[in-house]
């Protein structure tokens, strides 16, 4: 059961509850392997916005996170550790975390900045982590379609990431359950023990792919009997595991997407 505790810890560290996610944000993450993906390396904000973000950061955030994002009383907002924590998420999640919890709320004086200021600060943080400057300003409507990535661009999800895939539920000759023809795994942006309606609706339009995932800890998944969904198109969510035998998920949820798996 230590895996379950670890998962809960990941969610508490990574971000706020699923209420910040719209169906557009969910759909923006569930992309097919052939989808065109914009990243922070593609110039998603311009120099003027980055400069405004730096000014706002120095006034509102540097007391805790240090000048130049390098850390102070709280953690640094640039560098390898920060990139590893947030990479392969889209900017919607990082924006939601910042705007919902930063600066820390005080009961006697809750400080909430204007939405445009949060976007400017996000542009500055992105720039400090290798994001390239472009011609246009970053807008809230673009956030779900831009991945936060490291300097090498999109990479396979790290081991231990809370991942989500769509594929065909298949029973092996040894009576184990696997997912075949899966979509590219993406980071889940909702709580680990919920297969939300928005996710399942978005998953209907995701093409099947060519990967295979082993499924671990099926007994812990509530309300889902795999025998009732054999050969169905399903969505699986769980911790990413890679070994010499291949890739698998330590499951937290399963949900049926379609009774057909014939694409």
LORO-455949 format. One record per residue (C-alpha): residue in three letters; x, y, z. Coordinates in nm, 2 decimals. Example, Ala and Ser with C-alpha at 12.3 -4.5 7.8 and 13.67 -1.06 7.14 Angstrom:
BEGIN
<rec><pado>ALA</pado><px>1.23</px><py>-0.45</py><pz>0.78</pz></rec>
<rec><pado>SER</pado><px>1.37</px><py>-0.11</py><pz>0.71</pz></rec>
This chain:
BEGIN
<rec><pado>UNK</pado><px>0.00</px><py>0.00</py><pz>0.00</pz></rec>
<rec><pado>UNK</pado><px>0.30</px><py>0.23</py><pz>0.01</pz></rec>
<rec><pado>UNK</pado><px>0.24</px><py>0.31</py><pz>-0.36</pz></rec>
<rec><pado>UNK</pado><px>-0.10</px><py>0.46</py><pz>-0.27</pz></rec>
<rec><pado>UNK</pado><px>0.07</px><py>0.69</py><pz>-0.01</pz></rec>
<rec><pado>UNK</pado><px>0.33</px><py>0.78</py><pz>-0.27</pz></rec>
<rec><pado>UNK</pado><px>0.06</px><py>0.87</py><pz>-0.52</pz></rec>
<rec><pado>UNK</pado><px>-0.12</px><py>1.09</py><pz>-0.27</pz></rec>
<rec><pado>UNK</pado><px>0.21</px><py>1.27</py><pz>-0.20</pz></rec>
<rec><pado>UNK</pado><px>0.27</px><py>1.34</py><pz>-0.57</pz></rec>
<rec><pado>UNK</pado><px>-0.07</px><py>1.50</py><pz>-0.61</pz></rec>
<rec><pado>UNK</pado><px>-0.02</px><py>1.72</py><pz>-0.30</pz></rec>
<rec><pado>UNK</pado><px>0.31</px><py>1.84</py><pz>-0.43</pz></rec>
<rec><pado>UNK</pado><px>0.22</px><py>1.88</py><pz>-0.80</pz></rec>
<rec><pado>UNK</pado><px>-0.09</px><py>2.10</py><pz>-0.78</pz></rec>
<rec><pado>UNK</pado><px>-0.44</px><py>2.18</py><pz>-0.69</pz></rec>
<rec><pado>UNK</pado><px>-0.76</px><py>1.98</py><pz>-0.71</pz></rec>
<rec><pado>UNK</pado><px>-0.92</px><py>1.88</py><pz>-1.04</pz></rec>
<rec><pado>UNK</pado><px>-1.17</px><py>2.17</py><pz>-1.03</pz></rec>
<rec><pado>UNK</pado><px>-0.93</px><py>2.40</py><pz>-1.21</pz></rec>
<rec><pado>UNK</pado><px>-0.94</px><py>2.18</py><pz>-1.52</pz></rec>
<rec><pado>UNK</pado><px>-1.18</px><py>2.25</py><pz>-1.81</pz></rec>
<rec><pado>UNK</pado><px>-1.27</px><py>2.00</py><pz>-2.08</pz></rec>
<rec><pado>UNK</pado><px>-1.06</px><py>2.21</py><pz>-2.31</pz></rec>
<rec><pado>UNK</pado><px>-0.76</px><py>2.16</py><pz>-2.08</pz></rec>
<rec><pado>UNK</pado><px>-0.81</px><py>1.79</py><pz>-2.06</pz></rec>
<rec><pado>UNK</pado><px>-0.85</px><py>1.75</py><pz>-2.43</pz></rec>
<rec><pado>UNK</pado><px>-0.53</px><py>1.95</py><pz>-2.48</pz></rec>
<rec><pado>UNK</pado><px>-0.34</px><py>1.69</py><pz>-2.30</pz></rec>
<rec><pado>UNK</pado><px>-0.49</px><py>1.38</py><pz>-2.46</pz></rec>
<rec><pado>UNK</pado><px>-0.31</px><py>1.40</py><pz>-2.79</pz></rec>
<rec><pado>UNK</pado><px>-0.25</px><py>1.13</py><pz>-3.04</pz></rec>
<rec><pado>UNK</pado><px>0.11</px><py>1.03</py><pz>-3.12</pz></rec>
<rec><pado>UNK</pado><px>0.09</px><py>1.22</py><pz>-3.45</pz></rec>
<rec><pado>UNK</pado><px>-0.05</px><py>1.54</py><pz>-3.30</pz></rec>
<rec><pado>UNK</pado><px>0.14</px><py>1.87</py><pz>-3.36</pz></rec>
<rec><pado>UNK</pado><px>0.26</px><py>1.97</py><pz>-3.01</pz></rec>
<rec><pado>UNK</pado><px>0.37</px><py>2.32</py><pz>-2.93</pz></rec>
<rec><pado>UNK</pado><px>0.63</px><py>2.35</py><pz>-2.65</pz></rec>
<rec><pado>UNK</pado><px>0.79</px><py>2.64</py><pz>-2.46</pz></rec>
<rec><pado>UNK</pado><px>1.08</px><py>2.61</py><pz>-2.71</pz></rec>
<rec><pado>UNK</pado><px>0.85</px><py>2.74</py><pz>-2.98</pz></rec>
<rec><pado>UNK</pado><px>0.83</px><py>3.10</py><pz>-2.88</pz></rec>
<rec><pado>UNK</pado><px>0.50</px><py>3.12</py><pz>-2.69</pz></rec>
<rec><pado>UNK</pado><px>0.55</px><py>3.47</py><pz>-2.53</pz></rec>
<rec><pado>UNK</pado><px>0.73</px><py>3.79</py><pz>-2.64</pz></rec>
<rec><pado>UNK</pado><px>1.01</px><py>3.99</py><pz>-2.48</pz></rec>
<rec><pado>UNK</pado><px>0.77</px><py>4.26</py><pz>-2.35</pz></rec>
<rec><pado>UNK</pado><px>0.55</px><py>4.01</py><pz>-2.17</pz></rec>
<rec><pado>UNK</pado><px>0.86</px><py>3.84</py><pz>-2.02</pz></rec>
<rec><pado>UNK</pado><px>0.99</px><py>4.18</py><pz>-1.90</pz></rec>
<rec><pado>UNK</pado><px>0.66</px><py>4.26</py><pz>-1.73</pz></rec>
<rec><pado>UNK</pado><px>0.66</px><py>3.92</py><pz>-1.57</pz></rec>
<rec><pado>UNK</pado><px>1.01</px><py>3.97</py><pz>-1.43</pz></rec>
<rec><pado>UNK</pado><px>0.91</px><py>4.31</py><pz>-1.28</pz></rec>
<rec><pado>UNK</pado><px>0.60</px><py>4.15</py><pz>-1.12</pz></rec>
<rec><pado>UNK</pado><px>0.80</px><py>3.85</py><pz>-1.00</pz></rec>
<rec><pado>UNK</pado><px>1.06</px><py>4.07</py><pz>-0.83</pz></rec>
<rec><pado>UNK</pado><px>0.79</px><py>4.27</py><pz>-0.65</pz></rec>
<rec><pado>UNK</pado><px>0.55</px><py>3.98</py><pz>-0.56</pz></rec>
<rec><pado>UNK</pado><px>0.75</px><py>3.66</py><pz>-0.56</pz></rec>
<rec><pado>UNK</pado><px>1.13</px><py>3.71</py><pz>-0.51</pz></rec>
<rec><pado>UNK</pado><px>1.10</px><py>3.73</py><pz>-0.13</pz></rec>
<rec><pado>UNK</pado><px>1.02</px><py>3.36</py><pz>-0.12</pz></rec>
<rec><pado>UNK</pado><px>1.17</px><py>3.23</py><pz>-0.45</pz></rec>
<rec><pado>UNK</pado><px>1.48</px><py>3.46</py><pz>-0.48</pz></rec>
<rec><pado>UNK</pado><px>1.58</px><py>3.69</py><pz>-0.76</pz></rec>
<rec><pado>UNK</pado><px>1.62</px><py>3.53</py><pz>-1.10</pz></rec>
<rec><pado>UNK</pado><px>1.40</px><py>3.24</py><pz>-0.99</pz></rec>
<rec><pado>UNK</pado><px>1.70</px><py>3.08</py><pz>-0.80</pz></rec>
<rec><pado>UNK</pado><px>1.52</px><py>3.01</py><pz>-0.47</pz></rec>
<rec><pado>UNK</pado><px>1.51</px><py>3.16</py><pz>-0.13</pz></rec>
<rec><pado>UNK</pado><px>1.29</px><py>3.07</py><pz>0.16</pz></rec>
<rec><pado>UNK</pado><px>1.11</px><py>2.85</py><pz>-0.09</pz></rec>
<rec><pado>UNK</pado><px>1.22</px><py>2.63</py><pz>-0.38</pz></rec>
<rec><pado>UNK</pado><px>1.38</px><py>2.76</py><pz>-0.70</pz></rec>
<rec><pado>UNK</pado><px>1.16</px><py>2.80</py><pz>-1.00</pz></rec>
<rec><pado>UNK</pado><px>1.43</px><py>2.72</py><pz>-1.25</pz></rec>
<rec><pado>UNK</pado><px>1.68</px><py>2.45</py><pz>-1.31</pz></rec>
<rec><pado>UNK</pado><px>1.68</px><py>2.07</py><pz>-1.35</pz></rec>
<rec><pado>UNK</pado><px>1.47</px><py>1.99</py><pz>-1.04</pz></rec>
<rec><pado>UNK</pado><px>1.20</px><py>2.23</py><pz>-1.14</pz></rec>
<rec><pado>UNK</pado><px>1.20</px><py>2.11</py><pz>-1.50</pz></rec>
<rec><pado>UNK</pado><px>1.18</px><py>1.74</py><pz>-1.39</pz></rec>
<rec><pado>UNK</pado><px>0.88</px><py>1.82</py><pz>-1.17</pz></rec>
<rec><pado>UNK</pado><px>0.68</px><py>2.00</py><pz>-1.44</pz></rec>
<rec><pado>UNK</pado><px>0.80</px><py>1.86</py><pz>-1.77</pz></rec>
<rec><pado>UNK</pado><px>0.54</px><py>1.71</py><pz>-2.01</pz></rec>
<rec><pado>UNK</pado><px>0.26</px><py>1.89</py><pz>-1.84</pz></rec>
<rec><pado>UNK</pado><px>0.09</px><py>2.17</py><pz>-2.03</pz></rec>
<rec><pado>UNK</pado><px>0.10</px><py>2.52</py><pz>-1.91</pz></rec>
<rec><pado>UNK</pado><px>-0.26</px><py>2.51</py><pz>-1.79</pz></rec>
<rec><pado>UNK</pado><px>-0.15</px><py>2.31</py><pz>-1.49</pz></rec>
<rec><pado>UNK</pado><px>0.14</px><py>2.54</py><pz>-1.39</pz></rec>
<rec><pado>UNK</pado><px>-0.07</px><py>2.85</py><pz>-1.44</pz></rec>
<rec><pado>UNK</pado><px>-0.35</px><py>2.70</py><pz>-1.23</pz></rec>
<rec><pado>UNK</pado><px>-0.11</px><py>2.62</py><pz>-0.95</pz></rec>
<rec><pado>UNK</pado><px>0.04</px><py>2.97</py><pz>-0.95</pz></rec>
<rec><pado>UNK</pado><px>-0.29</px><py>3.15</py><pz>-0.98</pz></rec>
<rec><pado>UNK</pado><px>-0.47</px><py>2.94</py><pz>-0.72</pz></rec>
<rec><pado>UNK</pado><px>-0.21</px><py>2.93</py><pz>-0.45</pz></rec>
<rec><pado>UNK</pado><px>0.05</px><py>3.21</py><pz>-0.51</pz></rec>
<rec><pado>UNK</pado><px>0.12</px><py>3.43</py><pz>-0.32</pz></rec>
<rec><pado>UNK</pado><px>0.01</px><py>3.22</py><pz>-0.02</pz></rec>
<rec><pado>UNK</pado><px>-0.33</px><py>3.32</py><pz>0.09</pz></rec>
<rec><pado>UNK</pado><px>-0.37</px><py>3.50</py><pz>0.42</pz></rec>
<rec><pado>UNK</pado><px>-0.71</px><py>3.49</py><pz>0.58</pz></rec>
<rec><pado>UNK</pado><px>-0.68</px><py>3.85</py><pz>0.70</pz></rec>
<rec><pado>UNK</pado><px>-0.55</px><py>3.98</py><pz>0.37</pz></rec>
<rec><pado>UNK</pado><px>-0.60</px><py>3.74</py><pz>0.07</pz></rec>
<rec><pado>UNK</pado><px>-0.38</px><py>3.86</py><pz>-0.21</pz></rec>
<rec><pado>UNK</pado><px>-0.49</px><py>3.76</py><pz>-0.56</pz></rec>
<rec><pado>UNK</pado><px>-0.32</px><py>3.92</py><pz>-0.86</pz></rec>
<rec><pado>UNK</pado><px>-0.49</px><py>4.00</py><pz>-1.19</pz></rec>
<rec><pado>UNK</pado><px>-0.50</px><py>3.72</py><pz>-1.44</pz></rec>
<rec><pado>UNK</pado><px>-0.28</px><py>3.91</py><pz>-1.68</pz></rec>
<rec><pado>UNK</pado><px>-0.01</px><py>3.94</py><pz>-1.41</pz></rec>
<rec><pado>UNK</pado><px>-0.02</px><py>3.57</py><pz>-1.35</pz></rec>
<rec><pado>UNK</pado><px>0.03</px><py>3.51</py><pz>-1.72</pz></rec>
<rec><pado>UNK</pado><px>0.32</px><py>3.76</py><pz>-1.73</pz></rec>
<rec><pado>UNK</pado><px>0.48</px><py>3.58</py><pz>-1.44</pz></rec>
<rec><pado>UNK</pado><px>0.43</px><py>3.25</py><pz>-1.60</pz></rec>
<rec><pado>UNK</pado><px>0.60</px><py>3.38</py><pz>-1.92</pz></rec>
<rec><pado>UNK</pado><px>0.90</px><py>3.49</py><pz>-1.71</pz></rec>
<rec><pado>UNK</pado><px>0.92</px><py>3.15</py><pz>-1.54</pz></rec>
<rec><pado>UNK</pado><px>0.90</px><py>2.97</py><pz>-1.88</pz></rec>
<rec><pado>UNK</pado><px>1.17</px><py>3.20</py><pz>-2.01</pz></rec>
<rec><pado>UNK</pado><px>1.39</px><py>3.12</py><pz>-1.72</pz></rec>
<rec><pado>UNK</pado><px>1.37</px><py>2.75</py><pz>-1.80</pz></rec>
<rec><pado>UNK</pado><px>1.47</px><py>2.77</py><pz>-2.16</pz></rec>
<rec><pado>UNK</pado><px>1.15</px><py>2.90</py><pz>-2.31</pz></rec>
<rec><pado>UNK</pado><px>1.22</px><py>3.10</py><pz>-2.63</pz></rec>
<rec><pado>UNK</pado><px>1.08</px><py>3.44</py><pz>-2.70</pz></rec>
<rec><pado>UNK</pado><px>0.84</px><py>3.48</py><pz>-2.99</pz></rec>
<rec><pado>UNK</pado><px>0.63</px><py>3.76</py><pz>-3.14</pz></rec>
<rec><pado>UNK</pado><px>0.30</px><py>3.71</py><pz>-2.96</pz></rec>
<rec><pado>UNK</pado><px>0.20</px><py>3.72</py><pz>-2.59</pz></rec>
<rec><pado>UNK</pado><px>0.10</px><py>3.41</py><pz>-2.41</pz></rec>
<rec><pado>UNK</pado><px>-0.28</px><py>3.40</py><pz>-2.35</pz></rec>
<rec><pado>UNK</pado><px>-0.49</px><py>3.19</py><pz>-2.12</pz></rec>
<rec><pado>UNK</pado><px>-0.66</px><py>3.03</py><pz>-2.43</pz></rec>
<rec><pado>UNK</pado><px>-0.32</px><py>2.89</py><pz>-2.54</pz></rec>
<rec><pado>UNK</pado><px>-0.22</px><py>2.73</py><pz>-2.21</pz></rec>
<rec><pado>UNK</pado><px>-0.36</px><py>2.39</py><pz>-2.27</pz></rec>
<rec><pado>UNK</pado><px>-0.19</px><py>2.35</py><pz>-2.60</pz></rec>
<rec><pado>UNK</pado><px>0.17</px><py>2.42</py><pz>-2.49</pz></rec>
<rec><pado>UNK</pado><px>0.39</px><py>2.17</py><pz>-2.32</pz></rec>
<rec><pado>UNK</pado><px>0.64</px><py>2.26</py><pz>-2.05</pz></rec>
<rec><pado>UNK</pado><px>0.96</px><py>2.07</py><pz>-2.16</pz></rec>
<rec><pado>UNK</pado><px>1.33</px><py>2.06</py><pz>-2.09</pz></rec>
<rec><pado>UNK</pado><px>1.60</px><py>2.19</py><pz>-2.33</pz></rec>
<rec><pado>UNK</pado><px>1.59</px><py>1.86</py><pz>-2.53</pz></rec>
<rec><pado>UNK</pado><px>1.21</px><py>1.89</py><pz>-2.61</pz></rec>
<rec><pado>UNK</pado><px>0.94</px><py>1.64</py><pz>-2.53</pz></rec>
<rec><pado>UNK</pado><px>1.07</px><py>1.32</py><pz>-2.36</pz></rec>
<rec><pado>UNK</pado><px>0.92</px><py>1.00</py><pz>-2.23</pz></rec>
<rec><pado>UNK</pado><px>0.74</px><py>1.04</py><pz>-1.90</pz></rec>
<rec><pado>UNK</pado><px>0.97</px><py>0.99</py><pz>-1.60</pz></rec>
<rec><pado>UNK</pado><px>0.93</px><py>0.68</py><pz>-1.39</pz></rec>
<rec><pado>UNK</pado><px>0.68</px><py>0.75</py><pz>-1.12</pz></rec>
<rec><pado>UNK</pado><px>0.48</px><py>1.00</py><pz>-1.32</pz></rec>
<rec><pado>UNK</pado><px>0.10</px><py>0.98</py><pz>-1.29</pz></rec>
<rec><pado>UNK</pado><px>0.03</px><py>0.88</py><pz>-1.65</pz></rec>
<rec><pado>UNK</pado><px>-0.28</px><py>0.83</py><pz>-1.86</pz></rec>
<rec><pado>UNK</pado><px>-0.32</px><py>0.61</py><pz>-2.17</pz></rec>
<rec><pado>UNK</pado><px>-0.61</px><py>0.49</py><pz>-2.39</pz></rec>
<rec><pado>UNK</pado><px>-0.60</px><py>0.14</py><pz>-2.54</pz></rec>
<rec><pado>UNK</pado><px>-0.76</px><py>-0.20</py><pz>-2.59</pz></rec>
<rec><pado>UNK</pado><px>-0.80</px><py>-0.41</py><pz>-2.27</pz></rec>
<rec><pado>UNK</pado><px>-0.66</px><py>-0.75</py><pz>-2.35</pz></rec>
<rec><pado>UNK</pado><px>-0.62</px><py>-1.07</py><pz>-2.15</pz></rec>
<rec><pado>UNK</pado><px>-0.29</px><py>-1.26</py><pz>-2.21</pz></rec>
<rec><pado>UNK</pado><px>-0.27</px><py>-1.64</py><pz>-2.23</pz></rec>
<rec><pado>UNK</pado><px>-0.15</px><py>-1.64</py><pz>-1.87</pz></rec>
<rec><pado>UNK</pado><px>-0.47</px><py>-1.45</py><pz>-1.77</pz></rec>
<rec><pado>UNK</pado><px>-0.29</px><py>-1.12</py><pz>-1.70</pz></rec>
<rec><pado>UNK</pado><px>-0.44</px><py>-0.80</py><pz>-1.82</pz></rec>
<rec><pado>UNK</pado><px>-0.26</px><py>-0.56</py><pz>-2.05</pz></rec>
<rec><pado>UNK</pado><px>-0.34</px><py>-0.26</py><pz>-2.27</pz></rec>
<rec><pado>UNK</pado><px>-0.26</px><py>-0.30</py><pz>-2.64</pz></rec>
<rec><pado>UNK</pado><px>-0.26</px><py>-0.05</py><pz>-2.92</pz></rec>
<rec><pado>UNK</pado><px>-0.23</px><py>0.23</py><pz>-2.67</pz></rec>
<rec><pado>UNK</pado><px>-0.21</px><py>0.61</py><pz>-2.73</pz></rec>
<rec><pado>UNK</pado><px>0.10</px><py>0.79</py><pz>-2.63</pz></rec>
<rec><pado>UNK</pado><px>0.11</px><py>0.82</py><pz>-2.25</pz></rec>
<rec><pado>UNK</pado><px>0.06</px><py>1.17</py><pz>-2.11</pz></rec>
<rec><pado>UNK</pado><px>0.07</px><py>1.31</py><pz>-1.76</pz></rec>
<rec><pado>UNK</pado><px>-0.27</px><py>1.30</py><pz>-1.59</pz></rec>
<rec><pado>UNK</pado><px>-0.38</px><py>1.64</py><pz>-1.47</pz></rec>
<rec><pado>UNK</pado><px>-0.66</px><py>1.53</py><pz>-1.25</pz></rec>
<rec><pado>UNK</pado><px>-0.67</px><py>1.35</py><pz>-0.92</pz></rec>
<rec><pado>UNK</pado><px>-0.54</px><py>0.99</py><pz>-0.94</pz></rec>
<rec><pado>UNK</pado><px>-0.84</px><py>0.80</py><pz>-0.81</pz></rec>
<rec><pado>UNK</pado><px>-1.10</px><py>0.97</py><pz>-1.04</pz></rec>
<rec><pado>UNK</pado><px>-1.17</px><py>0.88</py><pz>-1.41</pz></rec>
<rec><pado>UNK</pado><px>-1.36</px><py>1.21</py><pz>-1.48</pz></rec>
<rec><pado>UNK</pado><px>-1.64</px><py>1.24</py><pz>-1.72</pz></rec>
<rec><pado>UNK</pado><px>-1.45</px><py>1.51</py><pz>-1.91</pz></rec>
<rec><pado>UNK</pado><px>-1.15</px><py>1.27</py><pz>-1.95</pz></rec>
<rec><pado>UNK</pado><px>-1.36</px><py>0.99</py><pz>-2.08</pz></rec>
<rec><pado>UNK</pado><px>-1.55</px><py>1.21</py><pz>-2.32</pz></rec>
<rec><pado>UNK</pado><px>-1.22</px><py>1.35</py><pz>-2.45</pz></rec>
<rec><pado>UNK</pado><px>-1.07</px><py>1.00</py><pz>-2.48</pz></rec>
<rec><pado>UNK</pado><px>-1.34</px><py>0.89</py><pz>-2.73</pz></rec>
<rec><pado>UNK</pado><px>-1.16</px><py>1.09</py><pz>-3.00</pz></rec>
<rec><pado>UNK</pado><px>-0.81</px><py>0.97</py><pz>-2.92</pz></rec>
<rec><pado>UNK</pado><px>-0.68</px><py>0.73</py><pz>-3.19</pz></rec>
<rec><pado>UNK</pado><px>-0.54</px><py>0.40</py><pz>-3.08</pz></rec>
<rec><pado>UNK</pado><px>-0.16</px><py>0.37</py><pz>-3.11</pz></rec>
<rec><pado>UNK</pado><px>0.10</px><py>0.11</py><pz>-3.13</pz></rec>
<rec><pado>UNK</pado><px>0.24</px><py>0.07</py><pz>-2.77</pz></rec>
<rec><pado>UNK</pado><px>0.16</px><py>-0.20</py><pz>-2.51</pz></rec>
<rec><pado>UNK</pado><px>0.13</px><py>-0.15</py><pz>-2.13</pz></rec>
<rec><pado>UNK</pado><px>0.13</px><py>-0.40</py><pz>-1.86</pz></rec>
<rec><pado>UNK</pado><px>-0.14</px><py>-0.34</py><pz>-1.59</pz></rec>
<rec><pado>UNK</pado><px>-0.05</px><py>-0.38</py><pz>-1.22</pz></rec>
<rec><pado>UNK</pado><px>-0.26</px><py>-0.35</py><pz>-0.91</pz></rec>
<rec><pado>UNK</pado><px>-0.59</px><py>-0.41</py><pz>-1.09</pz></rec>
<rec><pado>UNK</pado><px>-0.73</px><py>-0.55</py><pz>-0.76</pz></rec>
<rec><pado>UNK</pado><px>-0.70</px><py>-0.20</py><pz>-0.61</pz></rec>
<rec><pado>UNK</pado><px>-0.91</px><py>-0.03</py><pz>-0.88</pz></rec>
<rec><pado>UNK</pado><px>-1.26</px><py>0.03</py><pz>-0.75</pz></rec>
<rec><pado>UNK</pado><px>-1.58</px><py>-0.02</py><pz>-0.95</pz></rec>
<rec><pado>UNK</pado><px>-1.41</px><py>-0.18</py><pz>-1.25</pz></rec>
<rec><pado>UNK</pado><px>-1.43</px><py>-0.55</py><pz>-1.34</pz></rec>
<rec><pado>UNK</pado><px>-1.19</px><py>-0.61</py><pz>-1.63</pz></rec>
<rec><pado>UNK</pado><px>-1.38</px><py>-0.93</py><pz>-1.73</pz></rec>
<rec><pado>UNK</pado><px>-1.67</px><py>-0.70</py><pz>-1.82</pz></rec>
<rec><pado>UNK</pado><px>-1.46</px><py>-0.49</py><pz>-2.05</pz></rec>
<rec><pado>UNK</pado><px>-1.23</px><py>-0.73</py><pz>-2.24</pz></rec>
<rec><pado>UNK</pado><px>-1.16</px><py>-0.60</py><pz>-2.59</pz></rec>
<rec><pado>UNK</pado><px>-1.31</px><py>-0.26</py><pz>-2.50</pz></rec>
<rec><pado>UNK</pado><px>-1.14</px><py>0.07</py><pz>-2.56</pz></rec>
<rec><pado>UNK</pado><px>-1.06</px><py>0.19</py><pz>-2.21</pz></rec>
<rec><pado>UNK</pado><px>-0.87</px><py>0.47</py><pz>-2.03</pz></rec>
<rec><pado>UNK</pado><px>-0.61</px><py>0.37</py><pz>-1.77</pz></rec>
<rec><pado>UNK</pado><px>-0.44</px><py>0.60</py><pz>-1.52</pz></rec>
<rec><pado>UNK</pado><px>-0.15</px><py>0.50</py><pz>-1.29</pz></rec>
<rec><pado>UNK</pado><px>0.21</px><py>0.53</py><pz>-1.20</pz></rec>
<rec><pado>UNK</pado><px>0.46</px><py>0.49</py><pz>-1.48</pz></rec>
<rec><pado>UNK</pado><px>0.69</px><py>0.19</py><pz>-1.44</pz></rec>
<rec><pado>UNK</pado><px>0.97</px><py>0.08</py><pz>-1.67</pz></rec>
<rec><pado>UNK</pado><px>1.17</px><py>-0.23</py><pz>-1.64</pz></rec>
<rec><pado>UNK</pado><px>1.38</px><py>-0.46</py><pz>-1.87</pz></rec>
<rec><pado>UNK</pado><px>1.05</px><py>-0.64</py><pz>-1.94</pz></rec>
<rec><pado>UNK</pado><px>0.88</px><py>-0.33</py><pz>-2.07</pz></rec>
<rec><pado>UNK</pado><px>0.65</px><py>-0.05</py><pz>-1.95</pz></rec>
<rec><pado>UNK</pado><px>0.35</px><py>-0.08</py><pz>-1.72</pz></rec>
<rec><pado>UNK</pado><px>0.11</px><py>0.12</py><pz>-1.50</pz></rec>
<rec><pado>UNK</pado><px>0.05</px><py>0.07</py><pz>-1.13</pz></rec>
<rec><pado>UNK</pado><px>-0.32</px><py>0.14</py><pz>-1.17</pz></rec>
<rec><pado>UNK</pado><px>-0.53</px><py>0.39</py><pz>-0.98</pz></rec>
<rec><pado>UNK</pado><px>-0.84</px><py>0.41</py><pz>-1.21</pz></rec>
<rec><pado>UNK</pado><px>-0.98</px><py>0.24</py><pz>-1.52</pz></rec>
<rec><pado>UNK</pado><px>-1.28</px><py>0.36</py><pz>-1.72</pz></rec>
<rec><pado>UNK</pado><px>-1.45</px><py>0.23</py><pz>-2.03</pz></rec>
<rec><pado>UNK</pado><px>-1.43</px><py>0.47</py><pz>-2.33</pz></rec>
<rec><pado>UNK</pado><px>-1.61</px><py>0.25</py><pz>-2.59</pz></rec>
<rec><pado>UNK</pado><px>-1.73</px><py>-0.10</py><pz>-2.64</pz></rec>
<rec><pado>UNK</pado><px>-1.55</px><py>-0.10</py><pz>-2.98</pz></rec>
<rec><pado>UNK</pado><px>-1.17</px><py>-0.14</py><pz>-3.02</pz></rec>
<rec><pado>UNK</pado><px>-1.16</px><py>-0.17</py><pz>-3.40</pz></rec>
<rec><pado>UNK</pado><px>-1.00</px><py>0.16</py><pz>-3.52</pz></rec>
